[in-house]
Amino acid sequence: MRNALIDPKIEIEQEKFGDYLKKTGLKFSSGRAKVFKMVMNSHGHFAAEEIVKFCKQHNMKVSRATIYRSLHEMLEAGIIRETAFGEKHHHFEHMYDEKPHHHARCIRCSRIIEFPDMKEDRVYVPFLEKQGFQILGHEMHFYGICQKCRG
């Protein structure tokens, strides 16, 4: 029976994560549960260090290693996706309520503009599959200078 207090989409993601952990011989520990909850309640893009900082500020007992490991596990489970935005550290976003989209980033102020997927994969996917390439996902980024910084 489903818990009425949990968004059904989040509950599905939690089951997906639990299944992944079970298949890999891991437990849905309290640390993983805390990281999962933070990720599902986040909106937009976030970095691992933002979660570390949040945990410290709120005296949550979750180690940096658990946070990074949990994010990696959620990435492998297909719950979040990763993007670098041309920076050294990676950003993440959960996928359960996201429509396919891409990003444009201003190289001066780091503003990120999200824009919808234009189905360009109809061109690339057949080509890559013909080459025997198994596609697990893709991302497209544009870099430039936003209107505000140009002004």
C-alpha positions as CSV (number, residue, x, y, z in Angstrom):
1,M,0.0,0.0,0.0
2,R,1.3,3.4,-0.9
3,N,2.0,6.1,1.7
4,A,-0.4,9.0,1.0
5,L,2.2,11.5,2.3
6,I,4.7,10.6,-0.4
7,D,4.5,11.9,-3.9
8,P,3.8,8.8,-6.0
9,K,6.6,9.8,-8.4
10,I,9.1,10.0,-5.6
11,E,7.8,6.7,-4.2
12,I,8.5,5.1,-7.6
13,E,12.0,6.6,-7.6
14,Q,12.6,5.3,-4.0
15,E,11.5,1.8,-5.1
16,K,13.9,2.1,-8.1
17,F,16.7,3.1,-5.8
18,G,15.9,0.3,-3.4
19,D,15.8,-2.3,-6.2
20,Y,19.2,-1.0,-7.4
21,L,20.7,-1.3,-4.0
22,K,19.3,-4.7,-3.5
23,K,20.8,-5.9,-6.8
24,T,24.2,-4.6,-5.9
25,G,24.1,-6.1,-2.4
26,L,23.7,-2.8,-0.6
27,K,21.3,-1.6,2.1
28,F,19.0,1.4,2.1
29,S,20.9,2.8,5.1
30,S,19.7,5.9,7.0
31,G,22.5,7.9,5.4
32,R,21.4,6.9,1.9
33,A,17.8,7.7,2.9
34,K,18.7,11.2,4.0
35,V,20.7,11.9,0.8
36,F,17.8,10.5,-1.3
37,K,15.3,12.7,0.5
38,M,17.4,15.8,0.0
39,V,17.9,15.0,-3.7
40,M,14.2,14.5,-4.2
41,N,13.3,17.7,-2.4
42,S,15.8,19.7,-4.4
43,H,14.7,21.7,-7.4
44,G,17.0,22.6,-10.2
45,H,20.7,21.7,-10.3
46,F,22.8,21.0,-7.3
47,A,26.4,20.0,-6.5
48,A,27.5,17.3,-4.0
49,E,29.2,20.0,-1.9
50,E,25.9,21.8,-1.5
51,I,24.4,18.7,0.1
52,V,27.5,18.4,2.3
53,K,27.1,22.0,3.4
54,F,23.4,21.6,4.0
55,C,24.0,18.6,6.2
56,K,26.6,20.5,8.3
57,Q,24.3,23.5,8.7
58,H,21.5,21.3,9.9
59,N,23.6,19.0,12.1
60,M,22.6,16.0,10.0
61,K,24.9,13.0,10.6
62,V,25.8,12.1,7.1
63,S,29.4,11.8,6.1
64,R,30.9,13.4,2.9
65,A,31.8,9.9,1.7
66,T,28.2,8.7,2.2
67,I,26.9,11.7,0.2
68,Y,29.3,11.2,-2.7
69,R,28.7,7.4,-2.7
70,S,24.9,7.8,-2.6
71,L,24.9,10.3,-5.5
72,H,27.0,7.9,-7.5
73,E,24.6,5.1,-6.7
74,M,21.6,7.2,-7.6
75,L,23.3,8.1,-10.9
76,E,23.8,4.5,-11.7
77,A,20.2,3.7,-10.7
78,G,19.0,6.3,-13.2
79,I,17.4,8.5,-10.6
80,I,19.6,11.6,-11.2
81,R,21.7,12.8,-14.1
82,E,25.0,14.5,-14.0
83,T,26.4,17.5,-15.9
84,A,29.6,19.5,-15.6
85,F,28.5,22.8,-17.2
86,G,32.2,23.2,-18.2
87,E,33.3,23.4,-14.6
88,K,35.6,21.0,-12.6
89,H,32.9,19.9,-10.3
90,H,29.7,18.2,-11.5
91,H,26.1,19.2,-10.9
92,F,23.1,16.9,-10.7
93,E,19.4,17.1,-11.1
94,H,16.8,14.5,-10.4
95,M,14.9,13.1,-13.4
96,Y,11.5,12.1,-12.1
97,D,9.7,15.4,-12.9
98,E,12.1,16.7,-15.6
99,K,11.1,16.9,-19.2
100,P,14.0,16.3,-21.6
101,H,16.0,19.5,-21.9
102,H,19.4,21.0,-22.5
103,H,21.4,23.8,-21.1
104,A,23.1,27.1,-22.1
105,R,25.6,28.6,-19.7
106,C,26.9,32.2,-19.6
107,I,30.7,32.1,-19.2
108,R,30.7,35.4,-17.3
109,C,28.0,35.1,-14.7
110,S,27.4,31.3,-14.9
111,R,23.7,31.8,-15.5
112,I,22.1,28.6,-16.8
113,I,19.3,28.7,-19.3
114,E,17.3,25.5,-19.8
115,F,15.6,24.9,-23.1
116,P,13.5,22.0,-24.3
117,D,14.9,19.0,-26.2
118,M,14.2,19.5,-29.9
119,K,14.2,15.8,-30.7
120,E,17.7,16.1,-32.3
121,D,18.4,12.6,-31.1
122,R,16.3,11.4,-34.1
123,V,19.4,12.3,-36.2
124,Y,22.1,11.0,-33.8
125,V,20.6,7.8,-32.3
126,P,20.2,5.9,-35.6
127,F,23.8,6.7,-36.6
128,L,25.2,5.7,-33.2
129,E,23.1,2.5,-33.0
130,K,24.3,1.6,-36.5
131,Q,27.9,1.8,-35.1
132,G,27.0,-0.6,-32.3
133,F,27.0,2.1,-29.7
134,Q,24.7,1.6,-26.7
135,I,23.4,5.0,-25.7
136,L,22.8,5.4,-22.0
137,G,21.9,9.1,-22.2
138,H,23.1,12.4,-23.7
139,E,23.4,16.0,-22.9
140,M,23.9,19.1,-25.0
141,H,25.4,22.3,-23.7
142,F,25.9,25.7,-25.2
143,Y,28.4,28.2,-23.8
144,G,28.3,31.9,-24.5
145,I,27.5,35.3,-23.0
146,C,24.0,36.1,-21.8
147,Q,22.1,39.2,-22.7
148,K,22.5,40.8,-19.3
149,C,26.4,40.4,-19.4
150,R,26.6,41.7,-22.9
151,G,24.5,44.8,-22.0
